[in-house]
């Protein structure tokens, strides 16, 4: 069990932020830490907040590492495209040799990069590069 000591200023800040922070995830983190500051057991905090014990420990460790500012950080997992490094090369190639259909674009892209994707994924990728749909 992680034992934390909270000052009155920190308690007041947690209480305020749990209602007034613009992001709901941060509000939940503040709520959990505020409950912890009220000496409520971990099991009861998990039940009240609707979180798992592992999530509670993550929030407590974040608070230990960086205080309230660390709790305000929002880090969603956003994987990068495997083709990000080849984006410019592909764009130049498709501008010189525009595909007539999306299936042709899928085939050419697979030939050039060795990475196979569905027509929907290729269409989305081409649009992200600023290319227009002709007969896709």
N, C-alpha and C positions, 0 to 999 in steps of 0.2 A: 504494500500500500504506500502510495506516495503522500508524504506529509508536506503541505505547503503552508506558509504563513502569509497572510494578507494584511496590508495596512488598511486603515479606514479609507484613505484616498483611492486605493485599488478597488476596494469593495464598492465604493460609490461609482467609480468609473465602470466597473462590470455591470452594476445595476442599471446605469444609464444606457450603456451600449447595447444591452440585451433587448431594449425596446426601440432604440433610435438609430441603430446602424442600418444603412440602406440594404445590405445583403443578408438574406435569411440564414445562410450558413454561418456567417459571423455572429448573428444574433444567437444562434443555437450554442456556439462555442462560449459566448459570454454567459449565457444562461447556465451552462454546465459548470463553468468556473465560479459563478456566483453561488450556485448550490454548494459547491465544494467549500467556498468561503464561509458558508453557514454551518459547517461541520456535519453535513449530511453524509451518510455512508455511501460508498461507491455503488452498491447494489441498488439503493433507492434512487440515486442520481440517474443511473441507466434506465430504470423503470420510468421515472418522471420525464426524462428527455427523449426516451425512445431510441436510445443508442446502445451499441454493444459495449462490453467492458474494454475491448481493444480500442475502440474509438475514444472512449473516455481516457484511457492511458495516453493515447496520441495527443489529445488536447492538453492533458496535464504536462506531458513532456515538452510540448511546444511552449507552454507558459513558462516552464522552468528555463528553457533555452533563451527565450526572447521577450518574455513578459506579454503584456496586452498587445503590443504592436505585432508580435509574431502571430497572435491569434487572428489578427485582422487580415493576414495574408490569405489569398485564395489561390490555390494551385490546382487547377483541373488538368487532368492528363490529356494532352493533345498531341498525338503522334505526328511526326513529320512524314511527308510523302517520300517514298524511296526515289522518286523522280525529281525531287527538288533540285538536286545538283545538276540534272540534265535538262532542266526546264528551258533554258535559253537555246540550247542546241536543238531541242525538239521544236521550239517555236520557229526558229529559222528554217528548219527542214519543212515544216508544214506550211510556212508562208511561201516557200519556193515551189513545193509540190502539194497543193491543197487536196485533201482527200475528197472524193465525190460522196461517199457514204460513211457512216460511222463504223461500219464493219471493216471498211478499207483502212480507216484510221486505227482501229484496233490491231489489225494485221501488221501495218507498218510500224506502229509503236512497239509491238512485240518483237519485230525483226530488229529494230534499232537498239532496244534496251534489254531484251530478254525477259521483260516483266509482263506477265499476262494479266489483263484486267477485263472486266465485263464492259459491254458497250456503254452502259450507264455511267460507269466510273470514268471511262475515256471521255465521254461527252462532258462530264463535269470538269475534268482536267483541262480539256481544250477551252472550255468557257472561262476557266480561271486564268488562262493565258491571254484572254481577250479575243479569241477567235470566234467568228460568227457561225451559226448553223445555216447551212444551205439546204441539204437534203438529209438531215440526220434524223 
